[in-house]
Amino acid sequence: MTSPMNSVFTPPKPTSFAALVALLRVVLRGDGDLLCLLPASAYRTEIGHLGWSRRQTVIVNRPDQVRRVLSDPEGIFPKSDLMVEALDPLIGDSIFVSSGPTWKRQRRMIDPSLSMMRVNNAYPAMVAGCEAAEHMLDQAAADGTRLSLDLTMSHLTADIICRTVFSTNLQHQAAHDVFEAFTLFERSVAQVEIKRLIFDPAWTRAPQKPEVLEACATIRAHLAALIDTHTGEDAARFDDIATAVLGARDPDTDAPFTREELIDQLGVLFLAGHETSASALTWVFYLLATHPALVARLRAEVREVCGDGPVEFEHTKRLPFVRNVFRETLRLYPPITFLPRIAQEATTIGDLKVRRGALVMVAPWVLHRHARYWKRPHEFDADRFSPEREGEITPGTYIPFGQGPRVCAGAAFATTEAVLLIARLFRRFDVHIEAPERVRPAARLTTRPTEQIFCTVSRAGA
C-alpha cells in the first residue's frame, strides 16, 4: 500500500497464483474464501476455463458475452444450481433466484411495490437512519467505545431498509441477531460451494448443516415479526413497500402471496437492500479511514455544497467526488462478487464450446479488475469516474448492480443512501481502524473482510 496521504493507492487484495496452487491454498486453509480460488489467468482471460473441477467451469469477461449471459435472451442461463440451493433455506424460490415463468409472475406482482423505492420517496427514511447513526457514533466517540465496522454498517443499512420497507426502525438486538445469523450463513454456505464446485457434477443436491438452517430460521423469524405488524389491527395505518407486497395479486389468478412467499419476497428486499450496501460501506469507511487525503477532498466538497447544514436530497446529486469514491469502491469491492449461471443445454460462448450443466461464471470482481479493460486495475483511483476520464471505461465492464432484465432495482437507492451517509458521517467523525494492515477481502455471498474490522471514532478534527 502506498502512502496514506496519496489519493491513488492499492488497497488489499488476494495474491493471485496459478490455478492448481490457488486450489490447494483454498483447500488447505478451509475458510471458504472464493476469491483465493481465482487463478492469475482469470484477470487476463476473455472467455475460458476457470481452473480445474469435475464439472466444466467457464469464466466470461468479454462485455458482449457478459451481456448475453446475464440478459439470457435464449433462456438457457438461469441462476446456478449452487446459488439456488444455497439460498433456498433463507429466501426460498423468491425473485432473486427464480427463473422462467415463476420469475416473470413474481416480477409482475412485485413491480408496483418496487416503484415505492423511488429515491425521493425513500430519502426521509435514509435521513432518519443517518441521524440515529450519528447519535450512536456521538456516544461512541464520547465513551471511546470499540466498534465493529462491519456490524455498525450492517445495523445502519438494516435500519434504513427497515424504515423504507416496513415504516419502522429495526431494534438493536434484532439487527445484531440478523448480522450474526447472516455471517454464519454465508461463511458456511461458501465452504459447501467450494467442495461442490470442485468435486460434484451439476445438479447434485447437498443438505445444509443444522447451524445454517438455524441461522436461516432466526432471520426468517425476524422478518415474519415485521410482516405481522402489517397484518393486525394497525395494518391500515401503513402505506409502504410491505403493504404493497402484501396486497400484490397474481395478474392471471388474482391470488396473493402465501405467508411463506411473503417472507421469501420481503426477505429479498430486506437482505439485498441492506447486506449489499453494508458490504460496500464497510469497504468505503475502511478506505477513507486509512487515507486522509481522500477524507480531506471529501470534506472540502461537502463543505462547499452543503455548508454546515443538512445534506438535502438535491445535494446528493452535486457531490461528484463523494459519489465517485463510492463508485470506485464498488469497482474494487463489488458486493456481489460472482454472478453464477448454469448452461441448461450445450451451447457456445464466443468460440468456446460449453457443455450442458457447465457453470458459467460472470464475476464483477474479475471484470472490474481485468487487465484488458482497466488501466492500473488494482489501484483505487476515484477520479477514473470523473467526466474527463469516463471515456476510458469500456462499456459493459462495470456492473456492480448486474445487467440485463435482472439488474438491481435498488441501484439508485443504494447510491443515494451511500452518498448521504458518507457525506454526513465523515463530515462529523474520524474513524480509526485497528490493525489496518491485517484487513483482507474474502468472497462468500458478498465481498466482506475475512475478519470483522474493529475501530474507534472521534469528532472530526478533535
N, C-alpha and C positions, 0 to 999 in steps of 0.2 A: 504494500500500500504506500502511496506517495504521501507527501507532507499533508497534514490535516488543514493547512492554510490554502491548499490548492483546490479549486472547484472542479478540476478534472482529475480523476483518480481511479484506481482499480479496486473495487470492493471484493469481499470474499466470494470465492467460487471453488468448486472441487478441482483438483488436479486431474486432467484427462490422461488416460492411458490407452494402450491397445485393448481390443475387445476382450481377449482372454484374461488379461491382467485385471481389467475392470470387473469382470465377472468374479474372479477369485477374491478380489478385495471385498465385494459386497457379501459374498457367501461367508467369508471369514469374519467380517465384522458383525453380520447378522442384525443390523439396525434398520433394515427396510428402506435404506436411502436409494431411491431410484435414480437420483442424479448421478451418483457414483457409478452406476451401471452403464452410463453413456460413454462409448469409446471416443477417442480423439477424432476419429474419422467422421463421426456424425456431424461435426461442425463444418465439414468441407463437402459432404455428400449432398447432391440434389435429390436423388431418388436411389435408394439402395437398401441392402440388407443391414439390419441392426444387430450386430453381434451374433451369438450362437444360441439357438433354442430349438426344442423339438418341433415346435410349430414355426412356420415362416413368419418372420417379423420384419416389416418394411418401414423405413422412415422416409417421409415425404417432406422435402424442403423447397421444392420448386413452386413458386407462387401460383401458377395456373393449375397445377395438380393439387395443391393445398385447397384451392377454391373448389375444385371438382369434388374432392373427398368430403369436405365439410358441407357443401351445398347438396351433394348427392342427388343430382337430377335423375340418375338411373335407379335410385332406391336400392343400392347394393352395399352401402357402407353405413349400417346402423351403428349405434354406440356399442363398444366391445362387450363381449360376454363377461370379461373380467370386471369391468366397471359396473355393469348392470347387477351382477350377483353380489359384488362387494357392497353396493349401496342399498340393495333390496331391504335389509332389516331396518334401515334408517328412514328411507323415503319411498319404499315400495316401487310400484310401476308408475311413478309420477312423471311429470312433464320433462324433468331433467334427463331421464334415462329411457323413456318410452320411445317407440318409433312407429312408423306407418299410420294406419287408421286411428290407433289409440292416441298417438301424439296429436294428430290433427283434431280429434274430438276434444282432447284436453285443452289444446291451444284455443279453440273456438270458445270454450267455456270460460277460460281464464282471461282472454284478451281484454274484456271490458274492465276487469279489476286492475290489470297492468296499466291501463291508461290513468289510473288514480295515482300511479307512482311518478307522474309528471313532476319535474323538479320544483317548479314554482309552488305546487301544492304541498310538497313534502318539506320545503325549506324550513318552515317553523318547527317541525319535529327535529330537524338537524340542529337548529339553533338551541332548542331546549336541551337536547342531549349534550351539546357542547358546553352549555352553561353548567350542567350537572358535573361534567368532567372538570371544568375549571374550579368549581367548588372543591371537588375531591383533591385536585392537584394543589390547590392553595393550602389545604390541610396537610397534605403530604410534605409540602415544602416547609411548612412551619414546624412539623414534627420530625423532619428528617427521615421519613418513612422509606424503607426499601420496597420498591415496586417491581413486579414482573411486567415488563413492557408488553409481552405477548398477552397476558391476562388483561392488562389495562386497555389495550386496543380492542380486544375481544368484547370486554364489558361495554366499552363506549359504543362500538358499532352495533352490538346486540341491542343496547338501549335505544339507539336511534331507529333501527328497523322495527323494533317492538312498538315504539311510538307511532311509526308510519303505518304498520300493518294492523296493529291491534288497539291503537289510540291509548296506550298506557305505557308507563316506564317499566323496565324489567328490574325486578328486585335483585339486590346484590347476590344473595345466596343462589337464586335461580341462574343468574349469569355465570357464577362460579361453577355450579353443577354442570351446566351445558359445556363450558370450556373444558373442564376436566374430562367429561364423558367423550367429547368430540376428539380431544387429544388422544385418549386411549383408543378410540375407534380408528382414527386414521393411522396411527402407528401400527396397530395390529393388522389392519387390512392391507397395508403396504407390504408387510412381511409375507402375507399369504400370496399377494400378487406376484412377488419376485419368484417364489418357488414355482407357482403355477405357470408363470411366463416362460420359465426355462424348461421345465420338465413335462408339463401336461399338454395333451393335444387340445384343440379347440373344443369349446362347449363341454369341458369336463367340470362337473359340479363339485364343490367342496363345502362342507359345513363350516359355519362360523364358530369361533370359540365362544364359550359361555360368557366370558367377561365382555366380549364385543356385543353380544346380544343384550347383556345387562346395560351397557353404555347406551345402546340404541333405545332401550326401554326408558331409561332416565330422560333422554332428550324428548322422546315422544310424549312422555307423561307431562312434561312442562308445556309442550305445545298443546296437548289436549286441555290442560287447565286454562290456557289462554283462549282457546276456542270456546270453552264453556262459559266464559264471561260474555260471549256474544249470543248465547242461546237461552239465557234465563229471562227473568222479568225485566232486566235492564237492557235487553238487546236492542230495543227500539231507539235508544239514545245514541247508538253508534252509526256512523256513516263513514266507513273506512274500507280498506282493502279486504280485511277479513269478512266484513259484512257482504261485500260484493261476491267473494268466493262462495260464501255460504248460500247466497241467493242465485248462484250460477245454475243454468239448466242446459242439458244436452239439447242442441237445436233440433235433433231428429226425434227424441223420445220424451223430451221435457223432464227427464229425470235429473235430480240433483246429485252432487257427490255424496257417497256414503260417508259415515263418520271417519272410517279409516282412510278413505280417499282425501278427505279434508285435511287430515293430519299429514298425509303424503304431500299434497299440493302446497299447503301453507308452510309445511316443513321446508320445502324447496325455497320458497320466498324468504323465509326466515334465515335458514342456514346459508344459502347462496348470498343473501343480502348482507349478512354480517361477517361470515367467515372469510370470504374472499377479500372484503375491504379490510378486515383486521389483519390478514396476511400482508397486504400491500402497505398498510400504515405502519405495521411493525418495522418493515424494512425502511420506509421513509424516515421514521423517527430515529432509527439506528444510524442511518447515513447522515442525516442532518446533525445529530448529536456528536458525531465523530469528525465533522468537517465544518468548523466555524465559518469558513469563507462562504459556504452555502447559506448559513443562517444569516450572516451579515447582509448578503444580497436580498434574501427573502424579506427580512425585516425592513430594509430600505424601501422595497416595493410596496409592502403593506402600509407603511407609514405614509408614503406618497399618495396612495389610492384611498386609504380608509382613515388616515389620521389616527386619533386615539378613540374614535367612535366605533359603533357596531360594524361588523362585516356584513353588509347587506347583500341580498341576492344578486343585484346588478354588479356589485363589486367583484363577485367571483368570476365574472367574465372579463375583468380588467386587471387580472393578476397573472400575466403570462408566465413569469418565471416560476411562481408557485405551481402553476398548472404543469409546466414543463419538468419540474422536479418530480412531480407525480408520474408523468408520462415516462420519463426515463427510468424511474424505479420500476414501473410496470414492464418496461422492456427487459431490464436485467433480472427482475424477480417476479415474473408473471404469476399471479395467484394460482391459476390452473396451469400447472406445468406441462401436462400432457393431455391431448385430446384423442384418446384411442378409439379406433373404429375396427370393425371386423368385415372381411370380404365374404359376403353371403354366396358369392359364386366366383368362379375363376374369371379373371379379367387381366388387363394390363394397366399399369400406371406409368405414363411415359413409355419407355421401351422395355420396362421390367415386367415380366410375367408374374402374376400374383395368383397363388392357389386359393381355392375355396377354404375358408377357415383361417386365412392369414390374418395376423394382427397388423393393422395399418396405423402407423403412429404419426400423427401431426403433433409436434412438440413446440409450443411457443417458446419455451426456454431455449431450444436449439435454434429455431428460426430467427429469434431476436438476437442471437449471437453468431450467426452464420458468417463465415469469413468472406463469402462471395458478395454479401449484400450490405455489410456494415463496415465502416472504417473504424479501426481500433475497437472491435466489437465488445470486449470485456471491460472497457473503460466507462465510468459514469461521466456523462457529459450532457447536462440538461439542455445546453444550447444547440444540440443537434436537432431539436424540435422548434427552434426559432424560425420565423418566416424566411430569414436569409438562407437557412440551411435545410429547410424541409424538403427541398428538391433533391437532396442527396438520398432520401429514403425511397427505396424501391417499393412501389405499390404492392400490397399483399404480403409484405414481410413483417408487419407489425399488427399482431392480432391478439392483444391481451384480453379482449372480450369475445373472442371467437370470430366466426364469419358465417355468412350464409343465413338461411331461414332460422337457424337456432342461435343466432348472435344474441349475446346477453341483452335482455330488455332493460336492465338497470345500469347500462354504461354511463348515461348522463347523470343519473342519480349518484353513482359511486364517485364520479369525477367531481361533481359539485360538493358532495359531502367531504371529500378529501381536501379540496381547496379551502373550504371553510375551516376544517379542523386544523390543518397545517398553519393557516394564516393566524387564527386566533390563539392557538396554544403556543406556537413558537414566538408570537409577539409578547406573550406574558411569561414564558418559562424557558429556562435552560435545562436540558436533560443530560445527566451524567451517567454514562454506561460503565458498568463494572466489567473489567477484563474484555474490552472490545476485540482484542486480538484473538480471543477464543471463539468468536462467533463465526459460524459457517452455515450455509444453507443445505437443506435436505428437501427432497420432493417425496411427498406421500400423496395425499389427496390434494393438498395445497402446498405451496412453497413456503416452508417455515424454517426457522433456525433449528439446528439439531437439538439444542437445549434452550430452555427459556432464557431470555435476555433480562438481566436484573439491572435496575438503575435507581437513581435518586433524582429529585427535581429541586430547582431553586427558582426564585423570582428572577426574571431576566435582568442581567447586569448586577445582581446582588453580590 
